[in-house]
């Protein structure tokens, strides 16, 4: 599910790391956007819209929209399209607008 070769772009990857998504162990490359690592692991739905509960996926990829807000290491409202993957991260789909009181 990853582009391996491109006629113009080159892909420099960090070392392979493990992270968890909703309790399931996955692998990605250190420094890549969390959303890219999730997508490569088959996770297409990043959240559901707060009001109509419609699925949202990897959309703008520059941190402008709110389609990719997730809870990362207990912190809600993280834009995973621009947040870099690190070893051991714990990522879960955020329900609604996120509970800021959970951050501790």
N, C-alpha and C positions, 0 to 999 in steps of 0.2 A: 504494500500500500504506500510505499515511498517512491519518489522519483529517484532513480539511481544515477541516471545520466541525463544531461541537458546540453544542447548545442552551444549555449552561451554561458550559462551559470555554472559555477562550481559549488559543490557542497562540502564544507568542512564540518565534520562531525566531532563532537566531544566523545569522551569515553562512554561506554554503555553503562547505564545505571538502572537500578530498580526503584519503583515507586508503587504506591497502592492507589487504586481507584475503587472506592466503595468496598474496601476490604479485599479486593482481588489484586494480586501482584502482577505488575506489568513491567516492561522494559522500554527504555527510550534512550535518547542521547543527551548527555549533560549539556545544558546551554540552549537547547532547542525550545521553542515555545511549548508550554504544557499542552495546549490545544493540538499541536502537531503530533506530539507523542500519543495523545489519546486517539486521534484520528488514525494513526498508524496501527493502533491496537484495536481498531474496529469500533471505537466509540464515536458515533456521529451526533448524538443528541447531548449537548452540553448542559442545557437547562430547559425549563418550561416557562413560558411567559407568565408573569405574576397574576394577570387578570383572567385571561382566557385559557391558560394552561396548554398553550400550543408549543410543540417542540422547537427548540432553537439550536442551531449548529454553528460551525465555524463560519462566520460571515465576513466582517470587515478586515480582520487580521491586523488592525493598527490601533486598537484600544478605543475607538470612537463610539461603538454601539455598546449595548449591554447584553448581547446574545450569549456571551461566554462567561458571565459571572458565575464563579464557583467558590466553594469553601476550600481553602488550601491551608493545611496545618492548623485548622481551627479558625482561620481568619476568613470571614465572609466577604463577598463582593470583590474577589480577585479576578482581574481580567486575564484569563488564561491564554489569550491570544498573544499577549506580550510578556507574560511572566515566564521566566526561564526555568526549565526543569533542573532539579537538583536531586541527588541521591536521597532516598528515603522519604520523599514528600508523600503526604497523605491528602488525597483529593477526593471530594465528594460533590455530587450535584447539590446545588443550593435550592432550598425550597423557598419560593416567594422572593422577598426582597432581602433576605438574610437577616440574621439576628445579631446585631452588633454587641449584645450583652454576652454572647458566647466567647468573644475574643478575650483571652486572658493570658 
